[in-house]
Amino acid sequence: MFIRRATAEELRFIQSYAPIVQQEATLGYMDGKHVLNEEMHYHYKAEYFTLLDNHRICGWVLLGEAKTPVNSETMGMVLELYVLQPYRKKGFGHMLMNYALHYFKQKKLKKVQLNVFAGNFAKKLYEQMGFKDVSTLMERPL
């Protein structure tokens, strides 16, 4: 089991899952028809890293960087973390997040942020790993 930068073939596989990932991550809030991965890659200078077991993709993480609006400090951004269904509840999400944290530490960054929709089961993992709520986006229909 190891994690490395995604190859071109792996990127095609990941892209094929983009609508599914978007629907699951947003709990159906977004329909998966308007995937913005190319824009995210450009804006955050993001890269995918894959978790492999016997040359099979188990999951991936999309890592990028952003400037904080307050003091323009560069921080790490976990833009996507996904574990394929057969590999869930085996600690692979934890492995990917540990990889992300190590990656950002190597870059000498001091903060990491991510966005998670209310009700997403992955929020529990993030909280266990020390992430705290910073802001809440609220809405209501008119």
N, C-alpha and C positions, 0 to 999 in steps of 0.2 A: 504494500500500500504506500503510495507516494503522491505528492502534489507538485505540479510543475506548470509553467506557462503553457496555455493551450496551443495546440498545433492548428494549422489551417483546417484540417479534417475535423478536429474536435470543435472548432468554432462553427463549422457548418452544422454539426450535430446540436450544439447549444442553441444556435439560431432557430433550428427546427422546433425547439421547445419553447421559444419566446412567448407565444400566445398562452401556452399552458402555465408557464411560470407567472406571467402577469396576472392571469385570472386567479391562480392559487394565492399569490402574495397579497393581492388586493381583496381577497375573499369575494370575488365576483364584482367588485365595485368598478373595475375596468374590464372590458370584454375581451381583451387580448387581440383586438383588431388593429390597434394603433400603437405598435411597439416602437419605442424611441431609442433603441440600442445604439444606433450610429451617432445620434446626437449626444448621448451620454458618453460614448467613447471619446468624442471630440472635446466636449466641454470639460470633462473630468480627467482627460488623458488616461482613460481606464483600460485595464487589461484583464482578461479572463485567466484563471488558474483552475486546472482540473484535478480532481481527486481520482486516482486510478487504482484499481485492484485487478491484477492479472490482465492488464491492458484494456480493461473495461472501465468506462466512465461511471463513477458512482455519484458524482456531484461536481459542483463548480462554485467559484466565487469570483465576482467582478469587483476589482479594486481600483480606486482612483484617488484623486486629490482635489481639494477645494480650498479657497481662502475664506477665513472667517470674516463676516461682514463688519465686526467691531474693530479688529486690529490688523486685518489682512494676514494673519498667521496661517500658514499652510497646515491643513489637517488631512488625515486619511479619511476616505469614504468607502464604506462597504456598500456598494450599489446593488448587489444581488448576491444572494447565497441560496443555492438550491441543491437538494439531495433527491435523487431519483427514488421513486416509490419503493422499489424492492430493498433499498439500502437505508431506509429511515429507521430511527430508534436504535441505531447501532453506534452512535457517537460520531458519525461522519460530519454532521453539522458543526459539532464541537471542534473536530480536527480542522475543518476549513476555517473556522473563526480563529483558532489558535494560529494557523498559518498567516491569516490576515494581520493579526496583532504583531506577530514576529516580523512580517514584511514591513509594516509601518515603523516599527522600532528600528529596524535596520536603516531606514531612511531618515532616522532621527526626528520623526514627527512626535508631537507631544499629545495629540488628541486624535480620536477616531470617532466618527459619527456614522449613523445609519438611519434609515427611515423604515418604520414598520407600521402596517395598518393595525388599528385596534382589532383585537380578536384573532390575529395571526398567531398560530401556535408557536412560531419561532421566537416570539417576544419573550417567552419564558427562558429560552436558551440565552438570549442577549442579556436579560436581567441577571441570570446566574453567572454570566461572565463579566458583570460589573457595569453594564450600560444602565444609564438612568434617563428618565424622561426629562427632556429639555423644554419641549413646547408641545402644545396640543392644538391640532387643527380641528375646528368644529364646523358643522354645517347643518342646515335644515332646509327642507323643501319649502318653496313659496307657493 
